[in-house]
Amino acid sequence: MSRGTLVIVGAGPRGTGLIERIAANAPELYAGSGLSDEGFDIHLVDPHPPGAGRIWRAAQSPLLWMNSHAEDVTMFTDETVTMEGPVRSGPTLHEWAGIDGSTFADRQLQGSYLRWVHERAVADLPDGIRVHHHPRRALRIGGPREGRQQVWLEGRPRPLLADLVVLSLGHLDAELDDEQSDLAAYAGEHGLVHLPPDFTADSDLSALAPGEPVLVRGFGLAFVDLMVLLTEGRGGRYEGDAYVPSGREPVLYVGSRRGVPYHSKIGYEWTGDRPPLPRFFGPAEVDELLARPGGFDFRRDVWPLVEKELGFAHYHRLFDVHPERTSVAWADFEEKYAAAEGEAEVQALVASAVPDPADRLDLTALDRPLEGVRYGSYEEFQEGLRRYVERDLSRRHDPSYSPDLAVFLGLLSVYGQLIRLGGVPPWWHGFFSYLASGPPGPRLRQLLALSRAGVLKFVGADMSVTAAGGVFRASSATVPGAFVEARALVEARLPEPTVGRARDTLLRELHADGAAETPDGLLRVDPADGRILDRNGRPHPRRFALGPYTDGRTPGAFTRPRTGGPAFRQNDATARAALQFLGALAGRAAA
């Protein structure tokens, strides 16, 4: 009898998590079926080392950090995860590494943790399940829906034959969009530098010359990496709250749609009871939305539920821990809040019950803090934005504002429901990351030091970039009439994970072969187990996909302990589906 074969394309954290779930579920679904003597083969396809993968590989600057506390990073399930498979506990990053839980570990250390998790998961597989690593890129998948799949690898004349294929590709490179293509062409014609969206650690920054102005579009985590590599990475250093330049730094002019950096990571621990979530956006609401014959619109039908859920988390914490900052009893407020319909009615209730505007949740103001704000000069704006960042740092490290942390927990709860709902627009992921997945506080303190040293300058909100007169020009309505010219432009953000523009030929071939995508370009998968859907909505019986390029994308790269872990639930469902399929296949072959 021939051995079954599972091919996993992508051996980073998601592929490692899938193997961990296969090891956890195999005793019930495969080894316990009497088929363990035959077993099956797992082929891992990834040019980078298993476990760490591309993003967490050892070969990158030790100056680059994770943006999560070490105690908030785990690769192991716990009893809060809703799944069919068994819980198999294991250490968080800080427990494994023996470091303080509040440490922001560097990515090399996280890569070591991931390699250890991978080795442990492989060791936990039952006898008969063997793992093989192919340090190559997968180019395309072929084969009939009901037959063995063919996975073609770079540099190999014959394909791997697979009974099942799981794509766990992680972050993807992408072809330039129309605007980026025009800017790149202009740069080529005029001897300028244009660096398109990329994983910053992979970008060649050598063309950014010392002392020269560089326009930077993007103010999220990719920008933070760029900031580090072009300052400390070029020999600068921090002395207290001051930055001492090396003289090799360019001058960075940074702007974005919001014009401000992502909010700082919260710098205190949760105490007391958590808000009872979900409250207004849970399984029942998702069921009702999915049952609507005409479908649903995210802005019209979903967003009001999200707003109400986040508001509930915020005010539950405020009334519970700081009742002196409210003017009514929680029971009265909760009853009226539940009955309130529409944003205006909620705002009126909150205004009557929460005297200080600083204690009220205003998602619109949080999302666009520079909306309608104008400065008379760049110098005034630099000082104004430094004050904004200082206030954010102060609030995010002050437990008297712990309703902010309750909103973070609400965001995690909401994301778990949205994954099941599907059809979530990418802007939601950006909004989530801006509020909940920003940089460590020390990075924003470094940003302030760089600003005071003149190495970093702020452009403003809705940053516009044009190419004319042989240079790039940036402007913003935040400082009317002002502009900056430079011979270099960096798009400081990850490439959009769209199927149609993916540089990865594997996904492009899948797309051409009929795999469905959302209107925003994400690969559509069955929310039950991750099977890839075709354009008629049919799940492929032998192809699965997990990760940020799918419409089942999950919040953050890693899971915080005891938060339900949607990625764990997905990994478990896919692992169980794969084991059941391979077990049934082996049973038929034996018969």
C-alpha positions in Angstrom: 0.0 0.0 0.0 1.4 3.4 -1.0 1.9 6.0 1.8 -0.3 9.1 1.9 1.3 12.4 1.2 0.6 15.9 2.6 2.5 18.9 1.1 2.6 22.0 3.2 3.9 25.0 1.3 5.3 27.5 3.8 7.3 26.3 6.8 7.1 29.4 9.0 4.9 29.9 12.1 1.7 29.0 10.3 3.1 25.8 8.9 4.6 25.0 12.2 1.3 25.5 14.0 -0.4 23.2 11.5 2.2 20.4 12.3 1.6 20.9 16.0 -2.1 20.4 15.5 -1.5 17.3 13.3 0.6 15.9 16.1 -2.1 16.7 18.7 -4.9 15.2 16.7 -3.2 12.2 15.1 -3.6 9.9 18.1 -7.3 10.2 17.8 -7.8 10.5 14.1 -5.0 8.6 12.5 -2.8 6.6 14.8 -5.8 5.3 16.7 -7.4 4.1 13.5 -5.0 1.1 13.2 -3.2 2.7 10.2 -0.2 4.0 12.0 2.0 1.2 10.7 1.7 2.6 7.2 1.6 6.3 8.1 2.0 9.2 5.7 4.7 11.7 4.6 4.6 15.5 5.2 6.6 17.5 2.7 7.5 21.0 3.8 8.3 23.3 0.9 10.1 26.6 1.9 13.4 28.1 0.8 13.9 29.3 4.4 14.5 27.2 7.6 11.4 25.5 9.1 9.9 27.2 12.1 11.3 30.7 11.7 10.6 31.0 7.9 11.4 34.2 6.1 10.2 36.8 8.5 11.8 35.4 11.7 15.0 34.0 10.1 18.3 34.4 11.9 19.9 36.3 9.0 18.6 39.8 9.8 19.6 42.7 12.0 19.5 42.1 15.8 18.2 45.7 16.1 14.8 44.6 14.8 12.3 43.7 17.6 9.0 42.0 17.9 6.2 44.4 18.6 4.7 42.3 21.3 5.8 41.6 24.9 7.4 38.2 25.2 4.7 37.1 27.6 2.1 37.8 24.9 3.6 35.4 22.4 2.7 31.7 22.3 2.6 28.9 19.8 0.5 26.7 22.1 -3.2 26.2 22.7 -5.1 26.6 26.0 -8.6 26.0 27.2 -9.9 29.3 25.9 -9.5 28.0 22.3 -12.8 26.7 20.9 -11.8 23.7 18.8 -12.4 20.0 18.5 -8.8 18.8 19.0 -7.0 18.5 22.4 -5.2 21.3 24.2 -1.5 20.8 24.3 0.1 23.4 26.4 3.6 24.8 26.1 5.7 27.7 27.1 5.3 31.3 25.9 8.3 33.0 24.4 9.3 34.6 27.8 8.9 31.3 29.6 11.0 29.4 27.0 13.7 32.0 26.8 13.8 32.8 30.5 13.4 36.5 30.0 11.2 39.2 31.6 7.7 39.0 30.3 7.6 42.7 29.5 10.6 42.4 27.2 10.2 43.2 23.5 12.4 40.4 22.2 14.4 40.7 19.0 13.3 38.7 16.0 16.3 36.4 16.0 15.3 35.2 19.5 11.7 34.7 18.3 13.1 32.7 15.4 15.0 30.4 17.8 11.7 29.8 19.7 9.9 29.0 16.5 12.6 26.5 15.5 12.3 24.8 18.9 8.5 24.7 18.5 8.9 23.1 15.1 11.3 20.5 16.3 9.0 19.6 19.3 6.0 19.3 17.0 7.9 17.0 14.6 9.1 14.9 17.6 5.5 14.6 18.8 4.2 13.1 15.6 3.3 9.4 15.9 5.5 6.8 14.5 5.0 6.4 10.8 4.4 10.1 10.1 7.6 11.4 8.5 8.6 15.0 7.7 10.8 16.0 4.7 12.0 19.6 4.1 12.5 20.9 0.6 14.4 24.2 0.6 12.9 25.4 -2.6 10.0 27.6 -3.9 6.8 26.0 -5.0 5.8 27.2 -8.5 2.4 25.8 -9.2 -0.1 23.1 -8.3 -1.8 20.9 -10.8 -4.0 17.8 -10.8 -7.7 16.9 -10.9 -10.1 17.8 -8.1 -10.7 14.2 -7.2 -7.1 12.9 -7.8 -3.6 13.4 -6.6 -2.1 16.9 -6.8 1.1 17.8 -8.5 3.3 20.4 -6.7 6.0 21.7 -9.0 9.2 23.0 -7.3 11.8 25.4 -8.5 14.8 23.5 -9.9 13.1 20.0 -10.0 12.1 18.4 -13.3 9.3 16.3 -11.6 6.6 17.4 -9.2 5.8 16.2 -5.7 2.7 14.1 -5.8 0.3 15.0 -3.0 -3.0 13.6 -1.7 -3.5 17.0 0.0 -1.9 20.4 -0.3 -2.0 23.2 2.4 -0.7 26.6 1.6 0.6 28.5 4.6 2.6 31.1 2.8 2.7 34.1 5.2 3.6 37.5 3.9 3.8 37.8 0.1 5.7 39.9 -2.4 3.5 41.7 -4.9 3.8 43.2 -8.4 3.6 47.0 -8.4 0.2 48.6 -8.7 -0.4 51.3 -11.4 0.7 54.3 -9.2 3.8 52.5 -8.0 4.7 51.4 -11.5 4.4 55.0 -12.7 6.6 56.2 -9.9 9.2 53.5 -10.5 9.3 54.3 -14.2 9.8 58.0 -13.4 12.6 57.2 -10.9 14.3 55.2 -13.6 14.0 58.0 -16.2 15.4 60.6 -13.8 18.0 58.7 -11.8 15.8 58.8 -8.6 15.3 56.1 -5.9 12.0 54.4 -5.5 11.6 51.6 -3.0 8.3 49.8 -3.3 6.3 48.1 -0.5 8.5 45.3 0.9 9.4 43.5 4.1 11.9 46.1 5.3 14.6 43.7 6.4 14.8 42.5 2.7 15.0 46.0 1.3 18.3 47.3 -0.1 18.6 50.7 1.7 22.2 51.5 0.5 20.9 53.9 -2.1 19.5 56.2 0.6 22.4 58.6 1.0 23.6 60.3 4.2 22.1 63.7 4.8 19.8 63.5 1.8 16.0 64.0 2.2 14.0 60.8 1.8 10.2 60.8 1.5 8.6 57.9 3.4 5.0 57.0 2.8 3.7 54.8 5.7 3.7 55.2 9.4 3.2 51.7 10.7 5.4 48.9 11.7 7.3 48.7 8.4 8.2 52.4 8.9 9.5 51.6 12.5 11.9 49.0 11.0 13.0 51.4 8.4 13.6 54.1 11.1 15.8 51.7 13.1 17.9 50.4 10.2 18.6 53.9 8.9 19.6 55.4 12.3 21.0 52.8 14.9 21.7 50.6 11.9 24.0 53.2 10.6 25.9 53.8 13.8 23.7 56.4 15.6 23.0 55.9 19.3 20.6 57.1 22.0 21.8 58.8 25.2 18.9 59.2 27.5 16.2 61.0 25.7 18.6 62.3 23.0 19.8 60.8 19.7 23.4 61.2 18.7 23.7 61.0 14.9 26.5 59.1 13.2 26.4 61.4 10.2 25.4 58.6 7.9 21.6 59.0 8.3 19.4 60.4 5.6 16.7 62.9 6.7 13.3 61.0 6.7 10.1 62.9 5.9 7.3 60.6 6.9 3.5 60.9 6.3 0.6 58.6 5.7 -3.2 58.6 5.4 -3.6 59.3 9.1 -0.4 61.3 9.4 0.5 59.8 12.8 2.2 56.6 14.0 0.3 53.6 15.2 -0.7 53.8 18.8 1.8 52.6 21.3 1.6 49.1 22.8 -0.2 49.3 26.2 2.4 49.2 29.0 0.5 47.9 32.0 -1.2 44.6 32.9 -4.9 43.8 33.2 -6.3 43.6 36.7 -9.8 42.5 37.8 -12.6 41.0 35.8 -12.7 41.1 32.1 -15.7 42.6 30.2 -18.2 39.8 29.4 -17.6 39.6 25.6 -19.1 39.1 23.2 -22.1 41.1 24.1 -23.5 42.8 21.0 -21.5 41.1 18.3 -21.3 37.4 18.9 -22.3 34.1 17.3 -26.0 34.9 17.2 -25.4 38.1 15.3 -23.0 36.4 12.9 -25.6 33.7 12.3 -28.2 36.3 11.5 -26.0 38.2 9.1 -25.0 35.0 7.3 -28.6 33.9 6.9 -29.7 37.1 5.1 -30.8 36.2 1.6 -29.3 39.3 0.1 -26.1 39.2 2.0 -24.8 42.1 4.1 -22.8 45.3 3.7 -19.9 45.7 6.2 -20.3 49.5 6.8 -24.1 49.4 7.0 -24.8 46.1 8.8 -21.6 45.1 10.6 -19.7 48.2 11.6 -22.5 49.5 14.0 -22.4 46.2 15.8 -18.6 46.5 16.1 -18.8 50.0 17.4 -21.4 49.0 20.0 -19.3 46.0 21.1 -16.1 48.1 21.5 -18.1 50.8 23.4 -19.5 48.2 25.7 -16.0 46.9 26.5 -14.8 50.4 27.2 -17.7 51.6 29.4 -17.9 48.3 31.3 -14.3 48.8 32.4 -14.8 52.5 33.2 -17.9 52.0 35.3 -16.4 49.0 37.0 -13.1 50.4 38.0 -13.6 54.2 37.9 -17.3 54.8 39.0 -16.2 58.2 40.4 -15.7 59.3 36.7 -19.3 58.5 35.8 -22.6 60.1 36.8 -25.1 57.2 36.8 -25.2 53.6 38.0 -23.8 51.0 35.6 -27.1 49.0 35.6 -29.0 52.1 34.4 -26.3 52.9 31.8 -26.1 49.4 30.5 -29.9 49.1 30.0 -30.1 52.4 28.1 -26.9 51.5 26.1 -28.4 48.2 25.0 -31.6 49.9 23.9 -29.9 52.8 22.1 -30.2 52.8 18.3 -27.9 54.8 16.1 -24.7 56.7 16.8 -26.4 59.9 17.8 -28.5 58.2 20.5 -25.4 56.4 21.9 -23.4 59.7 22.0 -26.1 61.5 23.8 -26.3 58.8 26.4 -22.5 58.8 26.9 -22.4 62.6 27.1 -25.0 62.5 29.9 -23.3 59.7 31.9 -19.5 60.3 31.4 -18.6 63.9 32.2 -15.0 64.0 30.9 -14.6 63.7 27.1 -11.2 62.0 27.7 -13.2 59.1 29.2 -15.5 58.7 26.2 -14.7 56.3 23.3 -14.7 58.2 20.0 -13.5 55.7 17.3 -13.7 58.3 14.5 -11.4 60.7 16.4 -9.0 57.8 17.3 -8.9 56.8 13.6 -8.3 60.2 12.1 -6.7 62.4 14.8 -5.6 65.1 12.3 -8.9 65.4 10.5 -9.5 69.1 10.0 -6.4 70.1 11.9 -4.2 72.7 10.3 -0.8 74.2 11.1 0.8 77.4 9.9 4.2 75.9 9.3 6.2 72.7 9.3 8.0 73.8 12.4 4.6 74.2 14.3 3.5 70.8 13.0 6.6 69.1 14.2 6.0 70.3 17.8 2.3 69.6 17.6 2.9 66.0 16.5 5.5 65.4 19.1 3.0 66.5 21.8 0.5 64.1 20.3 2.9 61.2 20.5 3.9 62.2 24.1 0.2 62.2 25.1 -0.3 58.8 23.5 2.7 57.3 25.3 1.6 58.8 28.6 -2.0 57.4 28.3 -0.9 54.0 27.0 1.3 53.5 30.1 -1.2 54.8 32.6 -3.6 52.2 34.1 -6.1 54.9 35.1 -7.0 54.7 31.4 -7.4 50.9 31.4 -10.7 51.2 29.4 -8.2 51.4 26.5 -7.0 47.9 27.3 -10.7 46.8 27.5 -11.1 48.1 24.0 -8.1 46.0 22.9 -9.8 42.9 24.3 -13.0 43.9 22.5 -11.0 44.2 19.2 -9.8 40.6 19.7 -13.3 39.4 20.4 -14.6 41.2 17.3 -11.9 39.8 15.1 -12.8 36.3 16.1 -16.4 36.9 15.0 -15.3 38.6 11.8 -13.2 35.6 10.7 -16.3 33.4 10.8 -18.4 36.0 9.1 -16.0 36.4 6.1 -16.1 39.2 3.6 -14.1 41.5 5.9 -12.5 44.5 4.0 -8.8 45.0 4.4 -9.3 48.5 5.9 -10.6 46.7 9.0 -7.3 44.9 9.5 -5.5 48.3 9.1 -7.8 49.9 11.7 -7.2 46.9 14.1 -3.4 47.1 13.6 -3.4 50.9 14.1 -5.3 50.7 17.5 -4.1 47.3 18.8 -0.9 46.3 17.1 1.3 49.3 17.2 5.0 49.6 18.1 6.6 49.2 21.6 6.6 52.4 23.6 10.4 52.6 23.5 10.2 52.8 19.7 8.0 55.9 19.9 10.4 57.5 22.4 13.1 56.9 19.9 10.9 58.5 17.2 10.6 61.6 19.4 14.4 61.7 19.9 15.0 61.5 16.2 12.4 64.2 15.6 14.2 66.5 18.1 17.5 65.7 16.4 16.2 66.7 13.0 16.7 63.3 11.5 13.0 62.6 11.3 10.4 65.1 10.1 6.6 64.8 9.8 4.7 65.6 6.6 1.0 65.2 7.7 -2.2 63.4 7.0 -3.3 62.2 3.5 0.2 62.6 2.3 0.2 63.2 -1.5 3.2 62.3 -3.6 3.7 63.6 -7.1 6.6 63.2 -9.6 7.6 66.4 -11.5 10.6 68.5 -12.3 13.0 65.5 -11.9 12.1 65.0 -8.2 9.4 63.5 -5.9 7.3 66.1 -4.1 5.2 65.4 -0.9 2.5 67.6 0.6 -0.4 67.4 3.0 -3.4 69.5 3.9 -2.2 69.4 7.5 0.3 72.2 6.6 -1.4 74.1 3.7 0.9 75.3 1.0 4.0 73.5 2.3 5.8 70.7 0.4 9.0 68.7 0.5 11.1 67.6 -2.5 13.5 64.6 -2.6 15.2 62.3 -4.9 14.2 59.2 -3.0 10.8 57.8 -2.0 10.2 54.7 0.2 6.8 53.0 0.4 7.1 51.9 4.0 4.5 49.2 4.2 4.1 45.5 3.4 2.8 44.6 -0.1 -1.0 44.1 -0.3 -1.7 40.4 0.0 -3.8 40.2 -3.2 -4.0 37.0 -5.2 -4.1 38.7 -8.6 -0.9 40.8 -8.0 1.0 38.3 -6.0 4.6 37.8 -7.3 4.3 34.2 -6.1 3.5 32.2 -9.2 1.8 29.6 -7.1 -1.0 31.9 -6.2 -1.2 33.5 -9.6 -1.6 30.0 -11.2 -4.3 29.1 -8.6 -6.1 32.3 -9.5 -5.9 31.6 -13.2 -7.1 28.0 -12.5 -10.4 29.3 -11.0 -9.7 30.0 -7.3 -12.0 32.6 -6.0 -11.0 36.0 -4.6 -12.8 38.6 -2.6 -13.5 42.1 -4.1 -10.4 43.2 -2.3 -8.2 40.4 -3.8 -7.9 37.9 -0.9 -8.1 34.2 -1.6 -11.5 32.9 -0.6 -11.5 29.8 1.7 -14.1 27.8 3.5 -14.3 29.2 7.0 -15.0 25.7 8.4 -11.6 24.2 7.5 -9.7 26.4 5.1 -10.4 24.6 1.8 -9.9 26.9 -1.2 -13.1 27.9 -2.8 -13.6 28.2 -6.6 -15.7 30.9 -8.3 -18.9 28.9 -7.8 -18.2 28.7 -4.1 -17.2 25.0 -4.2 -14.5 24.0 -1.7 -11.6 22.1 -3.3 -11.4 18.6 -1.7 -7.6 18.5 -1.8 -6.4 22.1 -1.4 -6.3 24.3 1.7 -5.0 27.7 2.5 -4.2 29.5 5.8 -2.7 33.0 6.3 -3.0 36.8 5.7 -3.6 36.4 2.0 -6.9 34.6 2.6 -10.2 36.0 3.7 -9.7 34.0 6.9 -6.9 36.2 8.0 -6.4 36.5 11.7 -5.2 39.4 14.0 -1.5 39.7 14.4 1.3 37.4 13.7 1.0 35.5 17.0 -1.6 34.7 19.6 -1.7 36.1 23.1 -2.3 33.4 25.7 -5.8 32.9 26.9 -7.5 35.0 24.2 -9.2 32.3 22.2 -6.7 32.2 19.4 -8.7 32.2 16.1 -5.5 31.0 14.3 -5.3 28.0 16.6 -8.9 27.1 15.8 -8.2 27.3 12.1 -5.1 25.2 12.3 -6.9 22.6 14.3 -9.8 22.4 11.9 -7.5 22.1 8.9 -5.3 19.5 10.6 -8.4 17.4 11.5 -9.8 17.6 8.0 -6.4 16.5 6.6 -6.1 13.6 9.0 -9.6 12.4 8.4 -9.0 12.6 4.6 -5.7 10.7 4.8 -7.1 8.2 7.2 -10.1 7.4 4.9 -7.7 7.2 2.0 -5.5 4.7 3.8 -8.5 2.7 4.8 -9.8 2.4 1.2 -6.3 1.4 0.1 -6.1 -1.3 2.7 -9.5 -2.6 1.8 
